[in-house]
Amino acid sequence: MVRVREWEPAKAPGHDLEAWRRLYNEMLAADLPGEPHWRAERLREYFAVTMPGEARADWFLEDDSGEVIGVAGLRLLDEIGVMEIYVHPGRRRAGAGRTLAAACVRRAYESGRSVLGAEVAAGTPGTLFYPSLGFRLSSVEERNLLDLATVDWGRMREHATRTGSGYTIEYFPGGPPDDLLPAYALAKQVVQGEDDDIELSPSSYSAGRLADSLAVLHARGLTPYVVCAVHNRSGAIAGLTEVVAPAQHPERADQYDTVVVPAHRGYGLGLAMKARMLLELRSAVPELRDVQTWTAMENEPMARVNAELGFQPDRQWYEYEADVAELARSLRIE
Ligand SMILES: CC(C)(COP(=O)(O)OP(=O)(O)OC[C@H]1O[C@@H](n2cnc3c(N)ncnc32)[C@H](O)[C@@H]1OP(=O)(O)O)[C@@H](O)C(=O)NCCC(=O)NCCS
């Protein structure tokens, strides 16, 4: 017999967190060899802290002896849910994944979410599992990795200083200071507005929301590092790049947004900011071995900057989506 047990990371005993970590690292060893294993540092906070208005739910699937067969996590965002399911490599193809998916779908259905998403590395069994439940592929991204051992640091210093003369490149470990947040939010908003009609879509980048998300990152053990290009004459933020170093796997940092405001393009700011960031990270995070970045396949200019810095294509990641009501019907949950 197996049983699904919901657990609450904020209150759970330490051995539950350890059980999650052991299973996750076993999954990594089997499916994604070379991926840094997770440490215990700030693991509880990583799960327990969420953005205001968001929530999450977690389950273990255990056998009679209390052995963990698999884990599931569901993040409940504004309108959608995002699920993650990992089954022990020795316990697969026996319905464990499907049982855990049913727990996620039930919660998403009961909490009124209409869409569920999941992210899976190409070449892993998840790419067969999610379609078998009725998910469809919604987007493909390419992960690129920059191995710091391959970086020519002299060249990096040249990139970092070669910008148009009217700009200053500034580094903010921990994130931009409060007084810069409105200008920072504006830069993000302008670039976001290139795709959406700004009048129609209220911006998700208000200074207040940025302050919230910075506080949440810190509380989860995810330290943000930011480099900005400041336009000297106007004081405007002409561009920015963000990297996050997680306490759970400090060997690998995550590149978040990089944006250059359209009026300030063509001055080498993208390359200069990213090069400065790498120079700073090298001393700020001594354990760092590489930086990962996901680029939508069509983002040409960013792909060029990344190639110039030495980022190498690693593997593709697939995003799947499904309608919660349809999943509930096919898994007989209603
Ligand atoms: C994906 C995963 C959760 C599936 O768990 P599982 O317990 O084996 O899944 P189930 O037994 O419930 O399988 C349900 C269905 O999915 C499909 N499926 C799952 N794994 C499959 C595989 N390796 N090959 C073909 N079909 C597969 C089948 O249709 C299966 O039904 P069937 O066994 O009756 O044919 C598990 O393989 C896993 O943890 N993989 C690693 C997670 C992952 O992809 N990580 C990458 C980073 S996110």
The ligand as an ORCA input file, in Angstrom:
! r2SCAN-3c Opt
* xyz 0 1
  C       8.215     11.862    -14.675
  C       8.063     10.991    -13.422
  C       7.535     11.862    -12.283
  C       7.047      9.872    -13.738
  O       6.848      9.099    -12.540
  P       6.269      7.607    -12.610
  O       5.909      7.203    -11.222
  O       7.188      6.733    -13.362
  O       4.939      7.841    -13.472
  P       3.703      6.853    -13.653
  O       4.119      5.442    -13.352
  O       2.539      7.388    -12.897
  O       3.460      6.994    -15.223
  C       2.268      7.514    -15.796
  C       2.397      7.442    -17.304
  O       3.392      8.356    -17.769
  C       4.042      7.814    -18.942
  N       5.464      7.597    -18.651
  C       6.094      7.875    -17.494
  N       7.413      7.569    -17.585
  C       7.611      7.075    -18.826
  C       8.743      6.595    -19.505
  N       9.951      6.533    -18.913
  N       8.591      6.161    -20.786
  C       7.382      6.197    -21.386
  N       6.251      6.649    -20.770
  C       6.364      7.102    -19.514
  C       3.330      6.479    -19.223
  O       2.252      6.748    -20.086
  C       2.843      6.109    -17.848
  O       1.750      5.221    -17.869
  P       2.027      3.624    -18.028
  O       3.146      3.268    -17.099
  O       0.707      3.013    -17.639
  O       2.395      3.424    -19.454
  C       9.410     10.326    -13.030
  O       9.960      9.659    -14.155
  C      10.421     11.311    -12.540
  O      10.480     11.617    -11.350
  N      11.245     11.792    -13.452
  C      12.211     12.775    -13.104
  C      11.534     14.080    -13.115
  C      11.995     14.846    -14.254
  O      11.563     14.689    -15.373
  N      12.918     15.704    -13.915
  C      13.509     16.596    -14.819
  C      13.690     17.889    -14.204
  S      12.181     18.660    -13.821
*
